[in-house]
Amino acid sequence: MMAPQLYIHAFNISAVENRRLCINGTPWIWHLLEECVENAWEYWSVVIGLISIVCFLFAALPQLYVAYQNGKVDQALSLGFLLCWIGGDLTNFIGCYLTNQLSIQIVTAIFYVNMDIIMLSQFVYYKLKNQKMTKCSMHLKNFCVTWVLICITLCAILPSQLLLRNQFHSILLEAGKDPLGMIKLSGFVCGYISCVFYLGSRFPQLYKNFQRQSTEGTSYLLFALAMMGNWTYGLSLVLKVPAAKSLRNLYLLHHLPWLIGSFGVLFLDIFITAQFIIYRKQNKRRFSLVAVEVKPLLVDEEDSQNI
């Protein structure tokens, strides 16, 4: 998942640090994201960016349901895919926190990490269960339920705590103190690291599908929503490219890791989509051949019984 947290103020001074009057801006965007949007391009960039967040928020749910339904997630998903995915989201969260991103960005980043841990826990649970390690599986199941309850509690508490943190940080800035200093650069570094994780996550899954010659047990909606999220995320970045050439080059340089990550993962997900189409067609052909072979045998059995 190419999480869209750091793109709004990546590497630049955040809106929390640069509190200025937004007279001609869109009120709801200013109050929600503390970003002053004064033209149509910027407005649609924010709206499309929020759509990408929604896509990523719900991307994991179809896979969790399919895994619960068939219990074959350990055979369908690659462990490398899950570990790289959680690595990307963790790096993204660290970058958000260290560069003092907005509360909504940090909360969604935490939500992504929580969903990743739930998916990874589900993977391990069914891995142990399918290996007949029932006792360990039950402990892990209880852990997953407890973790979900903790996540719900965190989502209820964190927004107020982050708001207090941002207010404290603003007071320090007004006093002429910058508590972050050179650590602002960590957002840019984390962007490249998360980019590597997100791109690297697809290769183990591509190999896993190729090895099995099947995508059974995997929800295509997981990748479809990720594709939509990455496409809208990349588009939201492109829409905000400044008109001035000097500013445009600086903007593209500062957002390069997120652009590479979003469009790169989108490109790789096209190959995963192709695997879904090809392998499902192959499975249908195999099923048809088996049906053709079984039908004469059933007819012969009926004839022999009639005789």
Sequence and secondary structure as in RCSB ss.txt:
>XXXX:A:sequence
MMAPQLYIHAFNISAVENRRLCINGTPWIWHLLEECVENAWEYWSVVIGLISIVCFLFAALPQLYVAYQNGKVDQ
ALSLGFLLCWIGGDLTNFIGCYLTNQLSIQIVTAIFYVNMDIIMLSQFVYYKLKNQKMTKCSMHLKNFCVTWVLI
CITLCAILPSQLLLRNQFHSILLEAGKDPLGMIKLSGFVCGYISCVFYLGSRFPQLYKNFQRQSTEGTSYLLFAL
AMMGNWTYGLSLVLKVPAAKSLRNLYLLHHLPWLIGSFGVLFLDIFITAQFIIYRKQNKRRFSLVAVEVKPLLVD
EEDSQNI
>XXXX:A:secstr
    SSTTTSSS  TTTS    SSS HHHHHHH     SHHHHHHHHHHHHHHHHHHHHHHHHHHHHHHHS HHH
HS HHHHHHHHHHHHHHHHHHHHTT  HHHHHHHHHHHHHHHHHHHHHHHHHHHHTT HHHHHHHHHHHHHHHHH
HHHHHHHHHHHHHHHHHHHHHHHHTT  SSGGGGHHHHHHHHHHHHHHHHHHHHHHHHHHHHT  TT  HHHHHH
HHHHHHHHHHHHHHT  SSHHHHHHHHHHTHHHHHHHHHHHHHHHHHHHHHHHHHHHHHHHHHHHHHHHHHHHHH
HHHHHH 
